[in-house]
Amino acid sequence: MFKEKIDEKNISREIPIFCVAGKIAAGKNFVCSILERYGFLCIDADSVIHEIIEEKQNEILSAFRDDAQRAGICLQNADGSPNRRALGKLVFSKKEFLARQENIVYPAFVERVEKMIAHISGNTNYENEKNAPRGIILNAAVLYKTPRLLEKCRAIFFVEVPAFVRFLRVRRRDGIPPCEILKRFCSQKNLLARYEKFSKSHGIKIVKIKNYGNNVEEEILSAVKLINKF
């Protein structure tokens, strides 16, 4: 537990929005769980995207059917549901495939998240400011690809972990071959630079969180305390 408490301040009706970003297996979910402990409400982009993929599975399967057949990949499980691991293997194999899926999924993703934000901000239960969330966290690795959402954020918390630690985490968690892990790593090699570019052009602060070592909680606490300065 944190030894130091965050000062309670009135929260306006317009609830501030923040982004938690970082490369694969950097520990974004862990950071968000700590922020939730301090009164933030988190929206998990992966969960929303998975919902949309399920809703649009016929459109996605149709868009990749021919390419999957040529690659010898089956995109459906025995029960007819999408095989996300197989789809991920195909999508991450070429930049054009990734862009194709994003063109299908991201417009619906932006619309869904905007509705969620509007619902949270307009909740009449928050008339008592002490009950209102301190802020809304968008937990998303590549939110820069949806600038309409990212430009709503007051700050970006970028979670950092050494590459070898992330590699071991993905290997244990997903059980995918090393070559597939490296492909995914390569697809995110310029992730921080992309956020830094967006930060400069839109005046959005980036706070780096080192999610390793013995001072992880202190790193997160420092990031939370900086919020009041933005």
Secondary structure by P-SEA (a helix, b strand, c coil): ccccccbbbbbccbbbbbbbbbcccccaaaaaaaaaaabbbbbcaaaaaaaaaaaaaaaaaaacaaaaaaacccccccccccaaaaaaaaaaccaaaaaaaaaacaaaaaaaaaaaaaaaaaccccccccccccbbbbccccccccaaaaaaccccbbbbbcaaaaaaaaaaaccccaaaaaaaaaaacaaaaaaaaaaaacbbbbbbbbcccccaaaaaaaaaaacccc
